[in-house]
């Protein structure tokens, strides 16, 4: 099959954590992949191994501005967005713009190309939930003017606009609600608990737990997340679908697991809980199981070992940084 016969897919946020793994997956599935990223939070190192391939091309571009792609497009994956508290507190306007203007631009591109588009939403649309586990039918408990509102509301708007294009224009759309995902290529200082804990433990530093550590998260390994996204894209279901691991644990339990997995003797210290930090996060994946025949396969013990090995292999000057914290309250 030559280049012209391959299915062509645009992946935005291609140099990010999830975006880069999605590039790998679609290359492996013999797609022609067009990666796009403005590199505001992405890292070219995540996709450097793809540059030599004839079925991969990359464009540095901000999708909040007009997006043009030459030739036919079969699929679009919209994964361009800051995705951690530190990022979207430092660049709140860009976060809102990529979820609104960026989504509008890409939906328009999909319409003009007759392409199917999958947009990356998030469990943050549920806010600080009053229902657990969180099913797709739950409307959420979100503070639109709180510090996390720029991300939460950008994603909620993104979902609404995507469904409007689906219902009004008949566009083929898919919406994935991504729960906490981890694995190689996460940024050490991206503001999330798991990579922060790994960096602190590997450095022999104390692990910083916010609040009393009883807030819960559910961590899905990246290969499982990518598999769920792949199946959803190729499905015929247009409403949102949760993709995540329902194996829930407290932040304190996660900190202790990472200490044990790294073989360190780090202590745990406590700081004040950030504003609007969700107390509980656990996906109801009934839809993913029934519609996509998907469920997570990688155990947390296996996933942590792979992730820790990746971080250990990073340059020491990155690992030895002392500014790790998984939430910036300023």
HELIX and SHEET records of a PDB file:
HELIX    1   1 UNK A    3  UNK A    5  5                                   3    
HELIX    2   2 UNK A   17  UNK A   28  1                                  12    
HELIX    3   3 UNK A   44  UNK A   46  5                                   3    
HELIX    4   4 UNK A   48  UNK A   50  5                                   3    
HELIX    5   5 UNK A   85  UNK A   90  1                                   6    
HELIX    6   6 UNK A   92  UNK A   97  1                                   6    
HELIX    7   7 UNK A   98  UNK A  102  3                                   5    
HELIX    8   8 UNK A  103  UNK A  113  1                                  11    
HELIX    9   9 UNK A  123  UNK A  126  5                                   4    
HELIX   10  10 UNK A  149  UNK A  169  1                                  21    
HELIX   11  11 UNK A  193  UNK A  202  1                                  10    
HELIX   12  12 UNK A  222  UNK A  233  1                                  12    
HELIX   13  13 UNK A  251  UNK A  262  1                                  12    
HELIX   14  14 UNK A  286  UNK A  292  1                                   7    
HELIX   15  15 UNK A  300  UNK A  312  1                                  13    
HELIX   16  16 UNK A  316  UNK A  319  1                                   4    
SHEET    1   A 7 UNK A  56  UNK A  60  0                                        
SHEET    2   A 7 UNK A  32  UNK A  37  1                                        
SHEET    3   A 7 UNK A   8  UNK A  12  1                                        
SHEET    4   A 7 UNK A  75  UNK A  78  1                                        
SHEET    5   A 7 UNK A 116  UNK A 122  1                                        
SHEET    6   A 7 UNK A 173  UNK A 178  1                                        
SHEET    7   A 7 UNK A 241  UNK A 243  1                                        
SHEET    1   B 2 UNK A 181  UNK A 182  0                                        
SHEET    2   B 2 UNK A 220  UNK A 221  1                                        
SHEET    1   C 2 UNK A 207  UNK A 210  0                                        
SHEET    2   C 2 UNK A 268  UNK A 271  1                                        
SHEET    1   D 2 UNK A 216  UNK A 218  0                                        
SHEET    2   D 2 UNK A 248  UNK A 250 -1                                        
END                                                                             
